[in-house]
Amino acid sequence: MNASYAYHKKKYLQASFRFAEGLVGQAAAEQDSILRTEIPDHYLTISSGLLGDKKPKCLLITPLITNETVYGVLEFAGFQRFGSREVEFVKEISELIARTVFNIKVKENTERLLRESQKISRELQSSQEVLRQNAEVMVATQEQLQLTNQALQNQIKEVQKATDRTRLLLENASEVITIYEADATIRYISPSVEKILGYTQDEMIGFKDIAYVHPSGVDAYEQMFKDLIERPDERVTVEFSYYTKSGERIWLEATGTNLLADPAIQGIVLNTRDITERRAAEREQRLRGQMQALSENSPDLITRISKEGTVFYINPTIEIYTGKIKIIISSATSKNSN
């Protein structure tokens, strides 16, 4: 609280009090008047042209309260004890003063808000001055604004459509898109994970999925992250075996990109797809190649006949016996056709 008094020649000597500090602060904190006849030494003196500086014999301190709020404190000192009528009078005028202070504050606040409002109004008028020069410009501007709003709404719709398309693509994509922290913790994983691996997003986000990697692929999986950290400008592709939620073991191919430095991503991105069928086809192709090589180099005579009885393969060993492998196959085929 700030305080002032009008003793002697120092009409507006300033002072300040903390709430509940001293007699003035106590009266404000308790919201009640204080009447004292025992006044501490050097508390204050009253200056008079006839009496000089004298210590008062009575002290009355009354808070200025309205609407249960303290707006100030009045302090009266006198050479005689204040009577009950005087105390009551001071309390009444303190209420009037408090209401006056409240009204002044309300008025000041209202004037401040009015000034701010007028300032804002002037600024708006200044910015719209060109539009207000003539009605045609205003109408044209309003029409342009409507067109702009319509274009904006169309853009919002297009963005929403694009978002929906992206969501559908992520949900039905043949790949799983995953964003990892630098320590391989999953921060984001696309909805397609449930379709491909059986896990929900909630079951994966915030965890490390190395626990689902088959032991044979753990080293390759960990090396991939190590390579991406050490060589952030390179893309790394690895193949490893993985367990789905149902316990099925499948083969995955993951291509990793280090985007930790990208402000929009700040993570390691993996595009992962199921290559189980491809691996099976490659394995079958290898087996066929091996079988073909064995057949071609076998000293035994190997013949392949279809269900219809057509000879469609005889290994080169037949030439040792006849020297006419193509003729024999053609002849066998013709007979079966007849």
FIROVEX-453923 format. One record per residue (C-alpha): residue number from 1; residue in three letters; x, y negated, z negated. Coordinates in nm, 2 decimals. Layout:
N
[rec NUM; "ALA"; [X; Y; Z]];
...
//
This chain:
338
[rec 1; "MET"; [0.00; 0.00; 0.00]];
[rec 2; "ASN"; [0.12; -0.35; 0.07]];
[rec 3; "ALA"; [0.05; -0.63; -0.19]];
[rec 4; "SER"; [0.08; -1.00; -0.22]];
[rec 5; "TYR"; [0.00; -1.27; -0.49]];
[rec 6; "ALA"; [-0.03; -1.64; -0.51]];
[rec 7; "TYR"; [0.17; -1.73; -0.83]];
[rec 8; "HIS"; [0.37; -2.05; -0.85]];
[rec 9; "LYS"; [0.51; -2.17; -0.52]];
[rec 10; "LYS"; [0.55; -1.83; -0.36]];
[rec 11; "LYS"; [0.20; -1.80; -0.22]];
[rec 12; "TYR"; [0.25; -1.48; -0.01]];
[rec 13; "LEU"; [0.54; -1.29; -0.17]];
[rec 14; "GLN"; [0.52; -0.94; -0.03]];
[rec 15; "ALA"; [0.54; -0.61; -0.23]];
[rec 16; "SER"; [0.45; -0.25; -0.17]];
[rec 17; "PHE"; [0.32; 0.03; -0.38]];
[rec 18; "ARG"; [0.30; 0.41; -0.33]];
[rec 19; "PHE"; [-0.03; 0.58; -0.38]];
[rec 20; "ALA"; [-0.06; 0.67; -0.75]];
[rec 21; "GLU"; [0.25; 0.48; -0.84]];
[rec 22; "GLY"; [0.23; 0.23; -1.12]];
[rec 23; "LEU"; [-0.09; 0.07; -1.25]];
[rec 24; "VAL"; [-0.19; -0.05; -0.90]];
[rec 25; "GLY"; [-0.13; 0.29; -0.74]];
[rec 26; "GLN"; [-0.31; 0.47; -1.03]];
[rec 27; "ALA"; [-0.62; 0.25; -0.99]];
[rec 28; "ALA"; [-0.62; 0.33; -0.61]];
[rec 29; "ALA"; [-0.57; 0.70; -0.67]];
[rec 30; "GLU"; [-0.84; 0.73; -0.94]];
[rec 31; "GLN"; [-1.07; 0.49; -0.76]];
[rec 32; "ASP"; [-1.15; 0.33; -1.09]];
[rec 33; "SER"; [-1.08; 0.00; -1.27]];
[rec 34; "ILE"; [-0.81; -0.03; -1.53]];
[rec 35; "LEU"; [-0.84; -0.28; -1.82]];
[rec 36; "ARG"; [-0.53; -0.32; -2.04]];
[rec 37; "THR"; [-0.43; -0.54; -2.32]];
[rec 38; "GLU"; [-0.10; -0.38; -2.37]];
[rec 39; "ILE"; [0.11; -0.51; -2.08]];
[rec 40; "PRO"; [0.47; -0.39; -2.02]];
[rec 41; "ASP"; [0.74; -0.64; -2.06]];
[rec 42; "HIS"; [0.85; -0.82; -1.74]];
[rec 43; "TYR"; [0.54; -0.68; -1.57]];
[rec 44; "LEU"; [0.43; -1.03; -1.46]];
[rec 45; "THR"; [0.41; -1.39; -1.60]];
[rec 46; "ILE"; [0.16; -1.66; -1.54]];
[rec 47; "SER"; [0.29; -2.00; -1.44]];
[rec 48; "SER"; [0.11; -2.31; -1.56]];
[rec 49; "GLY"; [0.20; -2.68; -1.54]];
[rec 50; "LEU"; [0.10; -2.72; -1.90]];
[rec 51; "LEU"; [0.21; -2.39; -2.05]];
[rec 52; "GLY"; [0.50; -2.29; -1.83]];
[rec 53; "ASP"; [0.56; -1.92; -1.77]];
[rec 54; "LYS"; [0.38; -1.71; -2.02]];
[rec 55; "LYS"; [0.30; -1.34; -2.05]];
[rec 56; "PRO"; [-0.07; -1.26; -2.00]];
[rec 57; "LYS"; [-0.26; -1.09; -2.28]];
[rec 58; "CYS"; [-0.51; -0.89; -2.06]];
[rec 59; "LEU"; [-0.48; -0.72; -1.73]];
[rec 60; "LEU"; [-0.77; -0.60; -1.50]];
[rec 61; "ILE"; [-0.70; -0.39; -1.20]];
[rec 62; "THR"; [-0.99; -0.30; -0.97]];
[rec 63; "PRO"; [-0.98; -0.10; -0.65]];
[rec 64; "LEU"; [-1.16; -0.22; -0.34]];
[rec 65; "ILE"; [-1.38; 0.08; -0.24]];
[rec 66; "THR"; [-1.65; 0.13; 0.02]];
[rec 67; "ASN"; [-1.77; 0.45; 0.18]];
[rec 68; "GLU"; [-1.55; 0.64; -0.07]];
[rec 69; "THR"; [-1.23; 0.48; 0.09]];
[rec 70; "VAL"; [-0.99; 0.25; -0.09]];
[rec 71; "TYR"; [-0.90; -0.06; 0.11]];
[rec 72; "GLY"; [-0.70; -0.24; -0.15]];
[rec 73; "VAL"; [-0.66; -0.33; -0.52]];
[rec 74; "LEU"; [-0.74; -0.66; -0.70]];
[rec 75; "GLU"; [-0.52; -0.74; -1.00]];
[rec 76; "PHE"; [-0.63; -1.01; -1.25]];
[rec 77; "ALA"; [-0.42; -1.13; -1.55]];
[rec 78; "GLY"; [-0.54; -1.37; -1.82]];
[rec 79; "PHE"; [-0.45; -1.52; -2.15]];
[rec 80; "GLN"; [-0.77; -1.39; -2.31]];
[rec 81; "ARG"; [-0.94; -1.05; -2.29]];
[rec 82; "PHE"; [-1.18; -1.01; -2.01]];
[rec 83; "GLY"; [-1.54; -0.95; -2.13]];
[rec 84; "SER"; [-1.78; -0.69; -2.00]];
[rec 85; "ARG"; [-1.96; -0.95; -1.78]];
[rec 86; "GLU"; [-1.63; -1.06; -1.63]];
[rec 87; "VAL"; [-1.53; -0.70; -1.56]];
[rec 88; "GLU"; [-1.87; -0.62; -1.41]];
[rec 89; "PHE"; [-1.85; -0.94; -1.20]];
[rec 90; "VAL"; [-1.50; -0.84; -1.07]];
[rec 91; "LYS"; [-1.63; -0.49; -0.98]];
[rec 92; "GLU"; [-1.92; -0.64; -0.79]];
[rec 93; "ILE"; [-1.70; -0.88; -0.59]];
[rec 94; "SER"; [-1.45; -0.60; -0.53]];
[rec 95; "GLU"; [-1.73; -0.41; -0.35]];
[rec 96; "LEU"; [-1.81; -0.71; -0.15]];
[rec 97; "ILE"; [-1.44; -0.76; -0.06]];
[rec 98; "ALA"; [-1.41; -0.40; 0.03]];
[rec 99; "ARG"; [-1.70; -0.41; 0.26]];
[rec 100; "THR"; [-1.56; -0.73; 0.41]];
[rec 101; "VAL"; [-1.22; -0.57; 0.46]];
[rec 102; "PHE"; [-1.40; -0.26; 0.61]];
[rec 103; "ASN"; [-1.60; -0.49; 0.85]];
[rec 104; "ILE"; [-1.28; -0.68; 0.94]];
[rec 105; "LYS"; [-1.11; -0.35; 1.02]];
[rec 106; "VAL"; [-1.40; -0.23; 1.22]];
[rec 107; "LYS"; [-1.41; -0.56; 1.41]];
[rec 108; "GLU"; [-1.04; -0.55; 1.47]];
[rec 109; "ASN"; [-1.06; -0.19; 1.59]];
[rec 110; "THR"; [-1.36; -0.28; 1.81]];
[rec 111; "GLU"; [-1.17; -0.58; 1.95]];
[rec 112; "ARG"; [-0.86; -0.36; 2.02]];
[rec 113; "LEU"; [-1.07; -0.10; 2.19]];
[rec 114; "LEU"; [-1.25; -0.38; 2.39]];
[rec 115; "ARG"; [-0.91; -0.52; 2.49]];
[rec 116; "GLU"; [-0.79; -0.18; 2.60]];
[rec 117; "SER"; [-1.11; -0.12; 2.79]];
[rec 118; "GLN"; [-1.08; -0.45; 2.96]];
[rec 119; "LYS"; [-0.72; -0.38; 3.05]];
[rec 120; "ILE"; [-0.82; -0.05; 3.19]];
[rec 121; "SER"; [-1.11; -0.21; 3.37]];
[rec 122; "ARG"; [-0.88; -0.48; 3.52]];
[rec 123; "GLU"; [-0.64; -0.21; 3.63]];
[rec 124; "LEU"; [-0.92; -0.01; 3.79]];
[rec 125; "GLN"; [-1.05; -0.33; 3.96]];
[rec 126; "SER"; [-0.70; -0.41; 4.08]];
[rec 127; "SER"; [-0.66; -0.06; 4.23]];
[rec 128; "GLN"; [-1.00; -0.07; 4.39]];
[rec 129; "GLU"; [-0.98; -0.43; 4.51]];
[rec 130; "VAL"; [-0.91; -0.32; 4.87]];
[rec 131; "LEU"; [-1.22; -0.09; 4.86]];
[rec 132; "ARG"; [-1.43; -0.37; 4.73]];
[rec 133; "GLN"; [-1.35; -0.61; 5.00]];
[rec 134; "ASN"; [-1.63; -0.49; 5.22]];
[rec 135; "ALA"; [-1.90; -0.22; 5.21]];
[rec 136; "GLU"; [-1.79; -0.06; 5.53]];
[rec 137; "VAL"; [-1.45; 0.03; 5.39]];
[rec 138; "MET"; [-1.61; 0.16; 5.07]];
[rec 139; "VAL"; [-1.85; 0.38; 5.27]];
[rec 140; "ALA"; [-1.57; 0.50; 5.49]];
[rec 141; "THR"; [-1.36; 0.58; 5.19]];
[rec 142; "GLN"; [-1.65; 0.77; 5.02]];
[rec 143; "GLU"; [-1.70; 0.97; 5.34]];
[rec 144; "GLN"; [-1.33; 1.05; 5.36]];
[rec 145; "LEU"; [-1.34; 1.15; 4.99]];
[rec 146; "GLN"; [-1.63; 1.38; 5.06]];
[rec 147; "LEU"; [-1.44; 1.53; 5.35]];
[rec 148; "THR"; [-1.13; 1.57; 5.13]];
[rec 149; "ASN"; [-1.34; 1.73; 4.86]];
[rec 150; "GLN"; [-1.49; 1.97; 5.11]];
[rec 151; "ALA"; [-1.15; 2.05; 5.25]];
[rec 152; "LEU"; [-1.02; 2.10; 4.89]];
[rec 153; "GLN"; [-1.31; 2.34; 4.82]];
[rec 154; "ASN"; [-1.24; 2.53; 5.13]];
[rec 155; "GLN"; [-0.87; 2.55; 5.03]];
[rec 156; "ILE"; [-0.98; 2.68; 4.69]];
[rec 157; "LYS"; [-1.20; 2.94; 4.85]];
[rec 158; "GLU"; [-0.91; 3.04; 5.08]];
[rec 159; "VAL"; [-0.68; 3.07; 4.79]];
[rec 160; "GLN"; [-0.93; 3.28; 4.60]];
[rec 161; "LYS"; [-0.97; 3.50; 4.90]];
[rec 162; "ALA"; [-0.60; 3.53; 4.93]];
[rec 163; "THR"; [-0.58; 3.61; 4.56]];
[rec 164; "ASP"; [-0.85; 3.88; 4.60]];
[rec 165; "ARG"; [-0.67; 4.02; 4.90]];
[rec 166; "THR"; [-0.35; 4.03; 4.71]];
[rec 167; "ARG"; [-0.52; 4.20; 4.41]];
[rec 168; "LEU"; [-0.68; 4.46; 4.64]];
[rec 169; "LEU"; [-0.35; 4.52; 4.82]];
[rec 170; "LEU"; [-0.17; 4.56; 4.49]];
[rec 171; "GLU"; [-0.44; 4.80; 4.36]];
[rec 172; "ASN"; [-0.44; 5.01; 4.67]];
[rec 173; "ALA"; [-0.08; 4.97; 4.79]];
[rec 174; "SER"; [0.13; 5.27; 4.86]];
[rec 175; "GLU"; [0.40; 5.12; 4.65]];
[rec 176; "VAL"; [0.44; 5.02; 4.29]];
[rec 177; "ILE"; [0.58; 4.67; 4.24]];
[rec 178; "THR"; [0.75; 4.63; 3.90]];
[rec 179; "ILE"; [0.93; 4.33; 3.74]];
[rec 180; "TYR"; [1.18; 4.43; 3.47]];
[rec 181; "GLU"; [1.37; 4.22; 3.22]];
[rec 182; "ALA"; [1.75; 4.24; 3.22]];
[rec 183; "ASP"; [1.73; 4.53; 2.97]];
[rec 184; "ALA"; [1.50; 4.73; 3.19]];
[rec 185; "THR"; [1.19; 4.65; 2.99]];
[rec 186; "ILE"; [0.88; 4.63; 3.21]];
[rec 187; "ARG"; [0.73; 4.28; 3.21]];
[rec 188; "TYR"; [0.48; 4.33; 3.50]];
[rec 189; "ILE"; [0.37; 4.63; 3.70]];
[rec 190; "SER"; [0.12; 4.63; 3.99]];
[rec 191; "PRO"; [-0.23; 4.79; 3.95]];
[rec 192; "SER"; [-0.13; 5.06; 4.20]];
[rec 193; "VAL"; [0.07; 5.23; 3.93]];
[rec 194; "GLU"; [-0.25; 5.40; 3.81]];
[rec 195; "LYS"; [-0.32; 5.54; 4.15]];
[rec 196; "ILE"; [0.04; 5.66; 4.22]];
[rec 197; "LEU"; [0.17; 5.75; 3.87]];
[rec 198; "GLY"; [-0.15; 5.78; 3.67]];
[rec 199; "TYR"; [-0.04; 5.53; 3.40]];
[rec 200; "THR"; [-0.24; 5.21; 3.33]];
[rec 201; "GLN"; [-0.07; 4.87; 3.33]];
[rec 202; "ASP"; [-0.11; 4.84; 2.95]];
[rec 203; "GLU"; [0.07; 5.18; 2.91]];
[rec 204; "MET"; [0.37; 5.05; 3.10]];
[rec 205; "ILE"; [0.41; 4.68; 3.03]];
[rec 206; "GLY"; [0.64; 4.61; 2.74]];
[rec 207; "PHE"; [0.81; 4.95; 2.76]];
[rec 208; "LYS"; [1.11; 5.11; 2.93]];
[rec 209; "ASP"; [1.00; 5.38; 3.17]];
[rec 210; "ILE"; [1.33; 5.57; 3.18]];
[rec 211; "ALA"; [1.16; 5.82; 2.94]];
[rec 212; "TYR"; [0.95; 5.94; 3.24]];
[rec 213; "VAL"; [1.26; 5.98; 3.47]];
[rec 214; "HIS"; [1.36; 6.35; 3.51]];
[rec 215; "PRO"; [1.70; 6.41; 3.35]];
[rec 216; "SER"; [1.86; 6.48; 3.69]];
[rec 217; "GLY"; [1.78; 6.12; 3.79]];
[rec 218; "VAL"; [1.86; 5.93; 3.47]];
[rec 219; "ASP"; [2.22; 5.85; 3.57]];
[rec 220; "ALA"; [2.11; 5.72; 3.92]];
[rec 221; "TYR"; [1.83; 5.52; 3.76]];
[rec 222; "GLU"; [2.07; 5.35; 3.50]];
[rec 223; "GLN"; [2.34; 5.30; 3.77]];
[rec 224; "MET"; [2.08; 5.11; 3.99]];
[rec 225; "PHE"; [2.02; 4.85; 3.71]];
[rec 226; "LYS"; [2.39; 4.83; 3.64]];
[rec 227; "ASP"; [2.47; 4.76; 4.01]];
[rec 228; "LEU"; [2.19; 4.51; 4.04]];
[rec 229; "ILE"; [2.33; 4.31; 3.74]];
[rec 230; "GLU"; [2.69; 4.33; 3.86]];
[rec 231; "ARG"; [2.60; 4.25; 4.23]];
[rec 232; "PRO"; [2.29; 4.03; 4.22]];
[rec 233; "ASP"; [2.31; 3.95; 4.59]];
[rec 234; "GLU"; [2.28; 4.31; 4.70]];
[rec 235; "ARG"; [1.97; 4.53; 4.72]];
[rec 236; "VAL"; [2.00; 4.88; 4.58]];
[rec 237; "THR"; [1.79; 5.18; 4.68]];
[rec 238; "VAL"; [1.79; 5.51; 4.49]];
[rec 239; "GLU"; [1.59; 5.83; 4.49]];
[rec 240; "PHE"; [1.50; 6.01; 4.16]];
[rec 241; "SER"; [1.25; 6.25; 4.02]];
[rec 242; "TYR"; [0.97; 6.12; 3.79]];
[rec 243; "TYR"; [0.70; 6.26; 3.57]];
[rec 244; "THR"; [0.34; 6.13; 3.63]];
[rec 245; "LYS"; [0.10; 6.09; 3.34]];
[rec 246; "SER"; [-0.05; 6.43; 3.42]];
[rec 247; "GLY"; [0.30; 6.59; 3.38]];
[rec 248; "GLU"; [0.35; 6.64; 3.76]];
[rec 249; "ARG"; [0.70; 6.60; 3.88]];
[rec 250; "ILE"; [0.73; 6.38; 4.19]];
[rec 251; "TRP"; [1.00; 6.21; 4.39]];
[rec 252; "LEU"; [1.03; 5.83; 4.40]];
[rec 253; "GLU"; [1.23; 5.60; 4.61]];
[rec 254; "ALA"; [1.30; 5.26; 4.45]];
[rec 255; "THR"; [1.45; 4.95; 4.61]];
[rec 256; "GLY"; [1.57; 4.69; 4.36]];
[rec 257; "THR"; [1.63; 4.32; 4.40]];
[rec 258; "ASN"; [1.79; 4.10; 4.13]];
[rec 259; "LEU"; [1.58; 3.79; 4.10]];
[rec 260; "LEU"; [1.68; 3.69; 3.75]];
[rec 261; "ALA"; [1.80; 3.36; 3.88]];
[rec 262; "ASP"; [1.48; 3.28; 4.06]];
[rec 263; "PRO"; [1.27; 3.05; 3.83]];
[rec 264; "ALA"; [0.95; 3.19; 3.97]];
[rec 265; "ILE"; [1.04; 3.56; 3.89]];
[rec 266; "GLN"; [1.33; 3.57; 3.64]];
[rec 267; "GLY"; [1.35; 3.94; 3.66]];
[rec 268; "ILE"; [1.46; 4.25; 3.85]];
[rec 269; "VAL"; [1.20; 4.36; 4.11]];
[rec 270; "LEU"; [1.16; 4.72; 4.21]];
[rec 271; "ASN"; [0.95; 4.84; 4.50]];
[rec 272; "THR"; [0.88; 5.21; 4.43]];
[rec 273; "ARG"; [0.70; 5.46; 4.65]];
[rec 274; "ASP"; [0.62; 5.83; 4.64]];
[rec 275; "ILE"; [0.84; 6.03; 4.87]];
[rec 276; "THR"; [0.74; 6.37; 4.75]];
[rec 277; "GLU"; [0.59; 6.48; 5.08]];
[rec 278; "ARG"; [0.89; 6.33; 5.27]];
[rec 279; "ARG"; [1.13; 6.52; 5.05]];
[rec 280; "ALA"; [0.93; 6.84; 5.11]];
[rec 281; "ALA"; [0.93; 6.78; 5.48]];
[rec 282; "GLU"; [1.30; 6.71; 5.48]];
[rec 283; "ARG"; [1.36; 7.03; 5.28]];
[rec 284; "GLU"; [1.15; 7.23; 5.52]];
[rec 285; "GLN"; [1.34; 7.08; 5.81]];
[rec 286; "ARG"; [1.67; 7.17; 5.66]];
[rec 287; "LEU"; [1.55; 7.52; 5.59]];
[rec 288; "ARG"; [1.43; 7.55; 5.95]];
[rec 289; "GLY"; [1.77; 7.42; 6.07]];
[rec 290; "GLN"; [1.95; 7.67; 5.86]];
[rec 291; "MET"; [1.72; 7.95; 5.98]];
[rec 292; "GLN"; [1.77; 7.84; 6.34]];
[rec 293; "ALA"; [2.15; 7.84; 6.29]];
[rec 294; "LEU"; [2.14; 8.18; 6.13]];
[rec 295; "SER"; [1.93; 8.31; 6.42]];
[rec 296; "GLU"; [2.14; 8.16; 6.69]];
[rec 297; "ASN"; [2.46; 8.31; 6.54]];
[rec 298; "SER"; [2.32; 8.64; 6.42]];
[rec 299; "PRO"; [2.47; 8.95; 6.58]];
[rec 300; "ASP"; [2.13; 9.11; 6.54]];
[rec 301; "LEU"; [1.86; 9.08; 6.80]];
[rec 302; "ILE"; [1.59; 8.85; 6.66]];
[rec 303; "THR"; [1.26; 8.81; 6.84]];
[rec 304; "ARG"; [0.97; 8.58; 6.75]];
[rec 305; "ILE"; [0.62; 8.67; 6.86]];
[rec 306; "SER"; [0.30; 8.46; 6.82]];
[rec 307; "LYS"; [-0.03; 8.60; 6.68]];
[rec 308; "GLU"; [-0.14; 8.64; 7.04]];
[rec 309; "GLY"; [0.15; 8.87; 7.11]];
[rec 310; "THR"; [0.35; 8.61; 7.31]];
[rec 311; "VAL"; [0.73; 8.62; 7.28]];
[rec 312; "PHE"; [0.83; 8.26; 7.22]];
[rec 313; "TYR"; [1.19; 8.31; 7.09]];
[rec 314; "ILE"; [1.47; 8.56; 7.14]];
[rec 315; "ASN"; [1.81; 8.47; 7.00]];
[rec 316; "PRO"; [2.12; 8.46; 7.22]];
[rec 317; "THR"; [2.22; 8.81; 7.12]];
[rec 318; "ILE"; [1.98; 8.94; 7.39]];
[rec 319; "GLU"; [2.22; 8.82; 7.65]];
[rec 320; "ILE"; [2.47; 9.08; 7.52]];
[rec 321; "TYR"; [2.23; 9.35; 7.61]];
[rec 322; "THR"; [2.06; 9.21; 7.93]];
[rec 323; "GLY"; [2.21; 8.88; 8.02]];
[rec 324; "LYS"; [1.86; 8.75; 8.11]];
[rec 325; "ILE"; [1.71; 8.58; 7.80]];
[rec 326; "LYS"; [1.49; 8.33; 7.99]];
[rec 327; "ILE"; [1.36; 8.60; 8.23]];
[rec 328; "ILE"; [1.26; 8.83; 7.95]];
[rec 329; "ILE"; [1.07; 8.56; 7.77]];
[rec 330; "SER"; [0.90; 8.45; 8.09]];
[rec 331; "SER"; [0.81; 8.81; 8.18]];
[rec 332; "ALA"; [0.67; 8.88; 7.83]];
[rec 333; "THR"; [0.47; 8.57; 7.85]];
[rec 334; "SER"; [0.32; 8.65; 8.19]];
[rec 335; "LYS"; [0.22; 9.00; 8.09]];
[rec 336; "ASN"; [0.04; 8.88; 7.78]];
[rec 337; "SER"; [-0.14; 8.62; 7.99]];
[rec 338; "ASN"; [-0.27; 8.89; 8.23]];
//
